[in-house]
């Protein structure tokens, strides 16, 4: 039942926040997010790291179509649920006293949290698709109603991209559903068996349609064009939801649904997907290098990091899979912190143009220190969380194909260039008329950023607990659903 609670609690809180007076909505939303975090911690302490799927709830829903409300948590799901529940209170806290129509705003954030958790725990194909689509609705309205200039056009582009990918994924799920033997069902194990029983052409069709949906969500080159504009125009909370949590839906979809379902097609076409991901790493890094807008720089850096995660995942070995999972957690924490730093700086100076900034360290040393730690995590400095995942991912790529590993490794060099450039232009040098009066972190801002800094350092120094949580699930995924030649 705890899995159901994780889904239902934020949905109920979202409805409650919508009905509350504007001044109470934020407090209730924050308390609900904290309650959700407590439930996820209870799940963590009762989770058996050596076991498989746990906290299962499976009830028939629409018998005539073989649809069940089936949810459960394994090590991979647990880490992503924890990421969602850890970051959501911070996302809500950053919006306190800084948004119009808070009842609607916080309600949408909570509704999106519920849908995201649903995606990570769904064990039924139709339920997975339902939560996948439900996550799109709140973020669409968040970006449309609270976004910046040209938000209508940009948000529509984002909606069309993601909806198109979702519909293609639905076509693939229906094909798999039709192929299930006997009484058709959307149960995940039945879909696995149906997919693996297909010949290569049919598996290729499923791979193409589902990977496109996941690639758009991550996003992977060349399906990324919606991302920089959407991240830039969205309010900071929307950007955090998109970058820190929502894009993990795509990577999770590859791990949980695509790889075990159509292994022949993954083997046949995985190299192309890896090459696209590696191209995206270099391309996005080079574009980030020349950015003048602080927020767009972070948006392009996110594409580069996600490209590495995607490439490592598709190497189909335990090192790459573990690296992808821990890097999803690290990336979520780091990009959350980066976008919040951008928001703090732009709110105080009323600009995101880095050439107009400088000297902030002189007047806001705690802000500069927090930025420096988060930046070092982003460039994968040893003993930060970013290093753990990137080391495992590049290691897996080197073993898969040496030249791919070498090219992908450029991300560690290029990220140093554009991140240090951003730090130099914003934090170092002399203050000017825009930055001279920048105040240091407030108590509320410290309450959000300090845990982020601590997590970056703790995961970097001692990542083993996270690796232990996902280890059994990864081994089961690779040993049960993949032929030995893929390992």
C-alpha positions in Angstrom: 0.0 0.0 0.0 2.9 2.4 0.5 3.4 2.6 -3.3 -0.2 3.6 -3.7 0.2 6.2 -0.9 3.2 7.7 -2.8 0.9 8.3 -5.8 -2.3 9.3 -4.0 -0.9 11.6 -1.4 0.3 14.4 -3.7 -2.9 14.0 -5.9 -5.0 14.6 -2.8 -2.8 17.5 -1.7 -3.0 19.0 -5.1 -6.8 19.1 -4.9 -6.6 20.5 -1.4 -4.2 23.2 -2.4 -6.4 24.2 -5.3 -9.3 24.9 -2.8 -7.2 26.7 -0.2 -6.8 30.5 0.2 -3.8 31.8 -1.7 -1.7 32.5 1.4 -2.1 28.9 2.7 -1.5 27.0 -0.5 2.3 27.2 -0.3 2.5 26.0 3.3 0.1 23.1 2.7 1.9 22.1 -0.5 5.3 22.1 1.3 3.9 20.0 4.2 2.4 17.6 1.8 5.7 17.3 -0.1 7.5 16.7 3.3 5.0 14.0 4.1 5.6 12.4 0.7 9.4 12.5 1.5 8.8 10.8 4.8 6.8 8.0 3.2 9.6 7.5 0.6 12.1 7.3 3.5 9.9 4.7 5.2 10.0 2.7 2.0 13.8 3.0 1.8 14.2 1.7 5.4 11.9 -1.3 4.7 13.4 -2.0 1.3 15.3 -5.3 0.9 18.3 -4.5 -1.3 18.8 -8.2 -2.2 15.1 -8.6 -3.3 13.3 -7.9 -6.5 10.0 -6.0 -6.9 8.6 -5.0 -3.6 5.6 -3.0 -2.1 3.5 -4.4 -4.9 -0.1 -3.4 -5.3 -1.9 -5.2 -8.2 -5.7 -5.0 -8.7 -7.8 -5.6 -11.8 -8.9 -2.3 -13.2 -10.4 -2.8 -16.7 -10.8 -6.5 -17.0 -12.2 -6.4 -20.6 -8.9 -4.8 -21.8 -6.5 -6.7 -19.5 -5.6 -3.5 -17.7 -4.6 -3.6 -14.0 -3.6 -0.9 -11.5 -0.3 -2.6 -10.9 2.6 -0.8 -9.2 5.7 -1.9 -7.4 9.2 -0.7 -6.4 12.6 -2.2 -7.1 16.0 -0.6 -6.6 15.9 1.4 -9.8 12.4 2.7 -9.1 13.3 3.5 -5.5 16.2 5.8 -6.4 14.1 7.8 -8.8 11.2 8.0 -6.4 13.6 9.3 -3.8 15.0 11.9 -6.3 11.4 13.1 -6.9 10.4 13.3 -3.2 13.7 14.9 -2.1 13.6 17.7 -4.7 9.9 18.5 -4.7 9.9 20.2 -1.3 12.8 22.4 -2.4 11.0 23.2 -5.7 7.9 24.3 -3.7 10.0 26.3 -1.3 11.7 28.3 -4.0 8.3 29.5 -5.1 7.1 30.8 -1.7 6.1 34.4 -2.0 7.3 34.7 -5.5 4.5 33.6 -7.8 1.0 34.7 -8.8 -2.0 32.5 -8.2 -0.1 30.2 -5.8 -3.1 27.9 -5.2 -3.1 26.8 -8.9 0.7 26.8 -9.1 1.4 24.6 -6.2 -1.5 22.3 -7.1 0.1 21.7 -10.5 3.5 21.0 -9.0 2.0 18.4 -6.6 -0.1 16.8 -9.4 3.1 16.5 -11.5 4.9 14.9 -8.6 2.2 12.3 -8.3 2.4 11.5 -12.1 6.2 11.3 -12.0 6.1 8.8 -9.1 3.4 6.9 -11.1 5.7 6.6 -14.1 8.5 5.2 -11.9 6.4 2.5 -10.2 4.0 1.4 -12.9 4.0 -2.3 -13.7 1.3 -2.1 -16.4 1.9 -0.7 -19.9 -1.4 1.2 -20.0 -0.9 2.6 -16.5 2.7 3.6 -17.5 1.3 5.5 -20.5 -1.4 7.1 -18.5 1.0 8.5 -15.9 3.4 9.5 -18.7 0.7 11.6 -20.3 -0.5 13.0 -17.0 3.0 14.4 -16.2 2.8 16.4 -19.4 -0.4 18.3 -18.5 0.8 20.1 -15.3 4.1 21.2 -16.8 2.3 22.5 -19.9 0.1 24.8 -17.8 3.0 25.8 -15.6 5.1 26.9 -18.6 2.1 28.4 -20.4 0.7 30.5 -17.5 3.8 31.5 -15.6 6.5 31.4 -18.4 8.4 34.3 -19.9 8.3 35.9 -23.3 6.9 33.9 -26.3 5.8 31.2 -23.8 2.7 30.4 -25.9 4.6 29.5 -29.1 7.5 27.7 -27.2 5.2 25.7 -24.9 3.1 24.6 -27.9 6.2 23.3 -29.6 7.2 21.4 -26.5 3.7 20.0 -26.2 3.6 18.9 -29.8 7.0 17.2 -29.6 6.2 15.3 -26.5 2.7 14.4 -27.5 3.8 13.0 -30.8 6.4 10.8 -29.1 3.8 9.7 -26.6 1.3 8.6 -29.3 4.1 6.6 -31.1 4.8 4.9 -27.8 1.1 4.1 -27.4 1.1 2.5 -30.9 4.0 0.3 -29.8 2.3 -0.7 -26.6 -0.9 -1.6 -28.4 1.1 -3.8 -30.9 2.8 -5.6 -27.9 -0.6 -5.9 -26.2 -2.1 -7.6 -29.4 0.9 -10.0 -29.4 0.4 -11.2 -25.8 -0.8 -14.8 -25.8 -4.3 -15.9 -24.7 -6.3 -13.2 -23.0 -4.5 -10.0 -23.9 -3.0 -7.9 -21.1 -0.8 -4.9 -20.5 1.1 -6.5 -17.7 4.7 -5.7 -18.0 6.0 -9.3 -17.9 3.5 -10.3 -20.6 4.7 -7.3 -22.7 8.3 -8.4 -22.2 7.5 -11.9 -23.5 5.5 -10.6 -26.4 8.3 -8.3 -27.5 11.0 -10.9 -27.2 8.9 -13.4 -29.2 8.8 -11.0 -32.2 11.1 -11.2 -35.2 13.6 -8.5 -35.8 11.4 -6.3 -38.2 8.6 -6.1 -35.6 11.1 -5.5 -32.7 12.7 -2.8 -34.8 9.3 -1.0 -35.2 8.8 -1.1 -31.4 12.3 0.1 -30.8 12.0 3.0 -33.2 8.6 4.2 -31.9 9.4 3.8 -28.2 13.0 5.1 -28.4 11.7 8.2 -30.2 9.3 8.9 -27.4 12.0 8.5 -24.8 14.6 10.4 -26.8 12.3 13.4 -27.1 11.7 13.4 -23.4 15.4 13.2 -22.4 16.2 14.8 -24.9 18.7 13.2 -27.3 20.2 14.8 -30.4 18.5 15.6 -32.9 15.2 15.5 -30.9 16.4 18.2 -28.5 15.3 21.4 -30.3 12.4 22.0 -27.9 14.5 21.9 -24.8 16.7 25.1 -24.7 13.8 27.5 -25.4 11.4 25.7 -23.0 14.0 25.6 -20.2 14.7 29.3 -20.7 11.1 30.5 -20.9 9.7 28.3 -18.1 9.5 29.6 -14.6 12.4 28.3 -12.5 10.2 25.7 -10.8 9.0 24.5 -14.2 12.6 24.3 -15.4 13.6 22.3 -12.3 10.8 19.9 -12.8 11.7 19.4 -16.4 15.4 19.1 -16.0 15.9 17.5 -12.6 13.1 14.9 -12.7 10.9 14.8 -15.9 13.7 14.0 -18.3 14.6 11.0 -16.1 11.3 9.5 -17.4 12.9 9.0 -20.8 16.0 7.3 -19.5 13.9 5.2 -17.1 11.7 4.2 -20.1 14.8 2.9 -21.9 16.0 0.9 -18.9 12.6 -0.5 -17.7 10.7 -0.9 -20.9 12.8 -0.8 -24.1 15.8 -2.9 -23.4 14.1 -5.9 -21.8 11.3 -5.8 -24.3 13.1 -5.8 -27.7 16.7 -7.0 -27.1 17.3 -8.0 -30.7 16.4 -4.6 -31.9 18.5 -2.9 -29.2 21.5 -5.0 -30.3 20.8 -4.2 -34.0 20.2 -0.5 -33.7 21.7 0.4 -30.3 25.0 1.6 -31.9 23.1 4.2 -33.9 21.4 5.5 -30.7 24.7 5.6 -28.9 26.3 7.6 -31.8 23.4 10.1 -31.7 23.8 10.4 -28.0 27.6 11.0 -28.3 27.1 13.6 -31.0 24.7 15.3 -28.7 27.3 15.4 -26.0 29.8 17.3 -28.2 27.2 19.4 -30.0 25.5 20.6 -26.8 28.8 21.3 -25.1 30.1 23.4 -28.0 26.8 25.4 -28.0 27.0 25.9 -24.2 30.5 27.2 -24.7 29.4 30.2 -26.7 26.2 31.1 -24.8 25.8 34.5 -23.3 22.6 33.7 -21.4 23.3 32.0 -18.1 20.1 29.9 -18.2 20.6 28.7 -21.7 24.1 27.7 -20.9 22.8 25.4 -18.1 20.1 24.1 -20.5 22.6 23.0 -23.1 24.9 21.5 -20.5 22.0 19.4 -19.4 21.7 18.0 -23.0 25.3 17.1 -22.9 25.1 15.2 -19.6 22.0 13.4 -20.6 23.6 12.3 -23.8 26.3 10.6 -21.8 23.7 8.9 -19.6 21.8 7.6 -22.7 25.0 6.3 -24.4 26.1 4.5 -21.3 22.7 2.9 -20.7 22.7 1.4 -24.2 26.1 -0.3 -23.8 24.1 -3.0 -22.0 26.6 -3.8 -19.3 26.3 -3.5 -15.6 28.8 -0.8 -15.3 27.0 1.4 -17.8 23.6 0.7 -16.3 24.8 1.5 -12.8 26.5 4.6 -14.0 23.4 5.8 -15.7 21.3 5.3 -12.6 23.6 7.1 -10.2 24.2 9.8 -12.8 20.5 10.4 -13.1 20.4 11.1 -9.4 23.5 13.3 -9.5 22.3 15.2 -12.5 19.0 15.8 -10.9 20.6 17.3 -7.8 23.2 19.3 -9.7 20.9 20.8 -12.3 18.4 21.7 -9.6 21.1 23.7 -7.8 22.4 25.2 -11.0 19.0 26.6 -12.2 18.3 27.9 -8.7 21.7 29.8 -8.7 20.7 31.2 -12.1 17.3 32.3 -10.7 18.9 33.9 -7.6 21.4 35.9 -9.7 18.9 37.0 -12.3 16.3 38.0 -9.7 18.8 40.2 -8.0 20.4 41.8 -11.1 17.4 41.5 -13.5 19.6 40.0 -16.2 20.9 36.6 -17.3 23.5 38.1 -19.6 26.8 36.9 -18.2 28.8 39.7 -19.8 26.8 42.2 -17.7 27.7 40.5 -14.4 30.8 40.0 -12.4 32.2 40.4 -8.9 29.3 38.7 -7.1 31.8 36.8 -4.9 32.8 40.1 -3.4 29.3 40.9 -2.1 27.8 37.4 -1.8 30.5 34.9 -0.8 28.1 32.2 0.4 26.3 32.3 -2.9 29.6 32.1 -4.7 30.7 29.2 -2.6 27.5 27.2 -3.2 27.8 27.9 -6.9 31.4 26.7 -6.9 30.5 23.4 -5.3 27.6 22.8 -7.6 29.7 23.7 -10.6 32.5 21.3 -9.5 29.9 18.6 -9.3 28.8 19.5 -12.8 32.3 19.2 -14.3 32.7 15.8 -12.5 35.5 16.7 -10.1 36.6 13.7 -8.1 34.8 13.4 -4.7 31.7 15.0 -6.2 28.6 13.2 -7.3 29.2 14.0 -10.9 32.4 12.1 -11.0 31.0 8.8 -9.9 28.4 8.5 -12.7 30.5 9.9 -15.5 33.5 7.6 -14.6 31.3 4.5 -14.8 29.6 5.7 -18.0 32.8 6.5 -19.8 34.3 3.3 -18.6 31.4 1.3 -20.1 31.7 3.2 -23.4 35.4 2.5 -23.6 34.8 -1.2 -23.2 31.9 -1.0 -25.7 33.8 0.9 -28.4 37.1 2.7 -27.6 36.5 5.7 -29.9 33.0 6.3 -28.6 34.4 6.4 -25.1 37.1 8.8 -26.1 34.7 11.2 -27.8 32.2 11.0 -25.0 35.0 11.7 -22.5 35.3 15.2 -24.1 32.3 16.2 -22.0 34.6 16.3 -19.0 36.9 18.7 -20.7 34.3 20.9 -22.5 32.2 21.2 -19.3 35.2 22.6 -17.5 35.6 25.2 -20.2 32.0 26.5 -20.2 31.3 26.1 -16.5 34.5 27.8 -15.4 33.8 30.5 -18.0 30.3 31.1 -16.5 31.8 31.2 -12.9 34.5 33.7 -14.0 32.1 36.0 -15.7 29.5 36.0 -13.0 31.3 35.6 -9.7 34.9 36.9 -10.2 36.3 40.3 -11.1 35.1 43.6 -9.9 31.5 44.5 -9.1 29.5 46.8 -11.3 26.3 48.8 -11.1 24.2 45.7 -11.5 26.1 43.4 -9.0 27.3 45.8 -6.4 24.1 45.6 -4.4 23.5 41.8 -4.8 22.7 40.4 -1.4 23.9 37.0 -0.1 21.7 34.0 0.3 18.6 34.4 2.5 17.6 31.9 5.1 15.1 30.4 2.7 17.7 30.1 -0.1 20.2 28.5 2.3 17.5 26.0 3.4 17.2 24.9 -0.3 20.9 25.1 -1.4 22.7 23.6 1.6 21.1 20.2 1.3 22.0 20.2 -2.5 25.7 21.0 -1.7 25.8 18.3 1.0 24.3 15.7 -1.3 26.8 16.5 -4.1 29.7 16.0 -1.6 28.3 12.9 0.2 27.4 11.0 -3.0 30.8 11.8 -4.4 32.7 10.6 -1.3 30.5 7.5 -0.6 28.2 6.4 -3.5 28.1 2.8 -2.4 24.7 2.9 -0.7 23.0 4.1 -3.9 24.9 1.5 -6.0 23.8 -1.2 -3.5 20.1 -0.2 -3.8 20.1 -0.6 -7.6 22.6 -3.4 -8.0 20.1 -6.3 -7.7 17.5 -4.7 -10.0 20.2 -4.0 -12.6 21.5 -7.6 -12.4 18.0 -9.0 -12.7 17.3 -6.8 -15.7 20.5 -7.9 -17.5 20.5 -11.5 -16.6 16.7 -12.4 -16.8 15.7 -10.4 -19.9 18.8 -10.2 -21.9 20.6 -13.0 -23.7 24.1 -13.7 -22.3 25.8 -12.3 -25.4 24.5 -8.8 -24.5 26.3 -8.8 -21.2 
